[in-house]
């Protein structure tokens, strides 16, 4: 990676690891540049990884042009993608740590809505249910688990999966993974990042992504979820929002549990999600009257 940086004129770099998960993010100090290496995705399917990273750069530029505050691809040198010994890398502007108060419920909803509206006319060819397909693979692996709680969730999952695939014309371009950890504080406010999961998904997917885990642990009195429920203009179609909440919760719980059982995630956190999930999904059914629809 350092030799690649040097060929682009970034000399005497001191790498500082910012995060190391599915992607490895490294600040190339003293330059205002962050290298994002898609190690896991590149290992799984190099050609697909290049497609995803290239689309991620275009999504960021599109959202910026629409006035959404986003983490921008590097403007000091070409942002890539670059092949670094078989791992695809993109370059992004570095945003210095900035102290900000967490967004209030109304601010959070506004941030998500601006993002979702701007995504609607992103005209790239997007994967249909792209971010959901990982959950399908997780569900297939979890079939062998004997825990009745997991089997109950898988039954709900299969109904949700069938409904998603039966309504392709209702899918809309989405960020795909618009939770609070993909918001970073910057000098000019909160900034969206991580656009590798942009996909065609059900309506309200980004709103559900932001609030599903908050509500899973905090219940229907969790402030942001309570704010969404109390303002009918936020979700003009309550049943569609309820379905998005159900599907997004399933994606989080089943995905995290699968990865943890495979040795790649936080098993304690995944088990906490599992403990809450079935009761939470039942409550969603009662509130939004979506059980028959799934």
C-alpha positions in Angstrom: 0.0 0.0 0.0 2.8 2.4 0.9 4.6 1.7 -2.4 1.4 2.5 -4.3 1.1 5.7 -2.4 4.6 6.7 -3.3 3.9 6.1 -7.0 1.2 8.7 -6.7 3.5 11.2 -5.1 2.6 10.6 -1.4 6.1 10.3 0.0 7.3 9.8 3.6 3.9 8.5 4.7 3.2 7.4 8.2 0.2 5.1 8.2 -2.3 5.4 11.1 -5.0 2.7 11.2 -8.4 4.3 11.8 -10.5 1.1 11.7 -10.0 -2.5 10.8 -13.2 -4.5 10.1 -14.5 -5.6 6.7 -12.5 -2.7 5.3 -9.2 -1.5 6.6 -9.1 2.4 6.8 -5.6 4.0 7.1 -4.8 7.7 7.4 -1.8 8.4 5.2 -0.3 11.1 7.4 0.8 13.8 6.9 -1.6 14.0 3.9 -5.4 14.6 4.3 -6.0 11.2 2.7 -7.5 7.9 3.9 -6.8 4.7 2.1 -9.8 2.3 2.3 -8.8 -1.3 1.5 -11.7 -3.7 0.8 -9.8 -6.8 2.1 -12.7 -9.2 2.8 -14.6 -8.3 -0.4 -11.5 -8.5 -2.6 -10.7 -11.9 -1.2 -14.2 -13.2 -1.8 -14.6 -11.8 -5.4 -12.0 -9.4 -6.8 -14.0 -8.4 -9.9 -17.1 -7.7 -7.8 -15.0 -5.8 -5.3 -13.8 -3.4 -8.1 -17.4 -2.9 -9.2 -18.6 -2.1 -5.7 -15.8 0.3 -4.9 -16.1 2.1 -8.3 -19.9 2.5 -7.7 -19.2 3.7 -4.1 -17.1 6.6 -5.5 -19.9 7.6 -7.9 -22.5 7.4 -5.2 -20.5 9.8 -3.0 -20.1 12.3 -5.9 -23.8 12.1 -6.7 -24.9 12.7 -3.1 -22.5 15.6 -2.8 -23.9 17.2 -6.0 -27.4 16.9 -4.4 -26.2 18.9 -1.4 -25.9 15.9 1.0 -22.9 16.1 3.3 -20.8 13.1 2.6 -17.3 11.8 3.0 -15.8 12.7 -0.4 -13.4 10.8 -2.5 -9.8 12.1 -2.4 -9.4 15.4 -4.3 -5.6 15.6 -3.8 -5.0 12.7 -6.2 -7.1 10.3 -8.2 -9.3 8.3 -5.8 -9.0 5.0 -7.6 -9.9 2.1 -7.3 -6.3 0.7 -7.2 -5.3 -2.9 -7.1 -2.8 -3.3 -4.2 -1.5 -6.8 -4.3 -4.9 -8.3 -5.0 -6.8 -6.0 -2.7 -8.8 -3.1 -4.1 -8.3 0.3 -2.5 -9.9 3.7 -2.8 -8.8 7.0 -1.4 -10.9 9.4 0.5 -10.6 12.8 2.1 -9.5 12.8 5.7 -12.0 14.4 8.2 -10.4 15.4 11.4 -12.1 14.3 14.7 -14.8 16.9 15.5 -16.8 17.0 18.8 -20.5 17.1 18.0 -23.5 16.3 20.1 -25.5 13.3 18.8 -28.2 14.3 16.4 -31.6 14.8 18.0 -34.5 12.6 16.8 -35.7 15.3 14.4 -32.2 16.0 13.2 -31.6 12.3 12.6 -34.8 11.9 10.6 -33.8 14.9 8.5 -30.4 13.5 7.9 -31.8 10.2 6.7 -34.6 11.8 4.6 -32.2 14.1 2.8 -30.0 11.1 2.0 -33.0 9.0 0.8 -34.4 11.7 -1.4 -31.0 12.3 -3.0 -30.5 8.6 -3.6 -33.8 8.3 -5.6 -32.3 9.6 -8.9 -28.9 7.9 -8.6 -29.1 6.3 -12.0 -26.3 3.7 -11.8 -27.3 0.1 -12.4 -27.8 -1.0 -8.8 -28.0 -4.5 -7.4 -31.5 -5.6 -6.7 -31.8 -6.4 -3.0 -28.0 -6.3 -3.0 -27.5 -5.7 0.7 -30.2 -8.3 1.5 -28.5 -11.1 -0.4 -25.9 -11.4 2.4 -28.7 -12.1 4.8 -30.0 -14.8 2.6 -26.6 -16.5 2.8 -26.6 -16.1 6.5 -30.1 -17.6 6.8 -29.0 -20.6 4.8 -26.1 -21.2 7.1 -28.2 -20.7 10.2 -30.6 -23.5 9.2 -28.4 -26.0 10.9 -28.8 -24.2 14.3 -31.2 -26.0 16.7 -32.0 -22.9 18.8 -35.8 -22.5 18.5 -35.4 -18.7 18.6 -33.3 -18.8 15.5 -35.7 -21.1 13.8 -38.6 -18.8 14.6 -36.7 -15.9 13.1 -35.9 -17.9 10.0 -39.6 -18.5 9.4 -40.3 -14.8 9.5 -37.3 -14.2 7.3 -38.5 -16.5 4.5 -41.9 -14.7 4.4 -40.1 -11.4 4.2 -37.8 -12.6 1.5 -40.7 -13.9 -0.6 -42.5 -10.5 -0.3 -39.4 -8.6 -1.3 -38.9 -10.7 -4.4 -42.6 -10.5 -5.4 -42.6 -6.7 -5.6 -39.6 -5.7 -7.7 -41.2 -2.5 -9.1 -41.6 -1.1 -5.5 -37.8 -1.1 -4.8 -36.0 2.2 -4.7 -32.3 3.2 -4.6 -31.0 3.3 -1.1 -27.8 3.9 0.8 -28.4 0.3 2.1 -26.7 0.6 5.5 -27.6 4.1 6.8 -27.1 3.5 10.5 -25.6 6.0 12.9 -22.1 4.5 12.8 -22.0 5.5 9.1 -22.4 9.1 10.2 -19.2 10.8 11.2 -18.9 14.3 12.8 -17.1 16.9 10.7 -16.4 20.6 11.0 -19.6 21.4 9.1 -21.8 18.8 10.7 -22.7 15.2 10.3 -21.3 13.4 7.3 -22.5 10.2 5.6 -20.0 7.6 4.7 -19.7 4.0 3.5 -21.7 3.7 0.3 -20.6 0.2 -0.7 -24.1 -1.2 0.0 -26.1 1.1 -2.3 -28.9 -1.2 -3.6 -32.5 -1.3 -4.8 -34.4 -1.9 -1.6 -38.0 -1.5 -0.2 -39.3 1.9 0.7 -38.1 3.4 4.0 -35.1 1.0 4.1 -32.7 3.8 5.1 -35.0 5.1 7.9 -35.3 1.5 9.2 -31.6 1.0 9.0 -31.0 4.0 11.1 -33.4 3.1 13.9 -33.9 -0.7 13.9 -31.2 -1.5 16.5 -32.0 1.5 18.6 -35.6 0.3 18.8 -34.6 -3.3 19.2 -32.9 -2.5 22.4 -34.8 0.6 23.5 -38.3 -0.5 22.5 -41.1 1.7 21.2 -40.2 4.5 23.6 -36.7 4.9 22.1 -36.6 8.6 21.3 -35.8 8.5 17.6 -38.3 5.6 16.9 -40.9 7.3 19.1 -40.4 10.5 17.1 -40.9 8.6 13.8 -44.0 6.9 15.1 -45.5 10.2 16.3 -45.1 12.1 13.1 -47.2 10.6 10.4 -45.6 12.6 7.6 -42.3 10.7 8.1 -43.8 7.4 6.9 -46.8 8.1 4.7 -47.3 4.3 4.3 -47.0 2.9 7.8 -47.3 -0.7 6.7 -44.4 -0.3 4.3 -42.4 1.3 7.0 -43.3 -1.5 9.4 -42.2 -4.1 6.8 -38.9 -2.3 6.3 -38.4 -2.3 10.0 -39.1 -6.0 10.2 -36.8 -6.9 7.3 -34.0 -4.6 8.4 -34.1 -6.1 12.0 -33.9 -9.6 10.6 -30.9 -8.6 8.4 -29.1 -7.2 11.5 -29.9 -10.0 13.9 -29.4 -12.9 11.5 -26.3 -11.4 9.8 -24.6 -10.5 13.1 -25.4 -13.9 14.6 -24.1 -15.8 11.5 -20.8 -13.8 11.4 -20.3 -14.3 15.1 -20.9 -18.0 15.0 -18.4 -18.2 12.1 -15.8 -16.4 14.3 -15.9 -13.0 12.7 -18.1 -10.9 15.0 -19.2 -10.1 18.5 -21.1 -13.2 19.8 -22.2 -11.5 23.0 -23.8 -8.6 21.1 -25.4 -11.0 18.6 -27.0 -13.0 21.4 -28.3 -9.8 23.0 -30.0 -9.0 19.7 -31.4 -12.6 19.5 -32.9 -12.3 23.0 -34.9 -9.2 22.0 -35.7 -10.0 18.4 -38.8 -12.3 18.4 -40.7 -10.1 20.9 -39.8 -7.0 19.0 -41.0 -8.4 15.7 -44.3 -9.4 17.2 -44.8 -5.9 18.5 -44.0 -4.5 15.1 -46.7 -6.8 13.6 -49.2 -5.5 16.2 -48.4 -1.9 15.7 -48.2 -1.9 11.9 -50.6 -4.7 11.1 -48.1 -6.3 8.7 -48.2 -9.9 9.7 -50.5 -11.0 6.8 -48.6 -8.9 4.4 -45.3 -10.7 5.2 
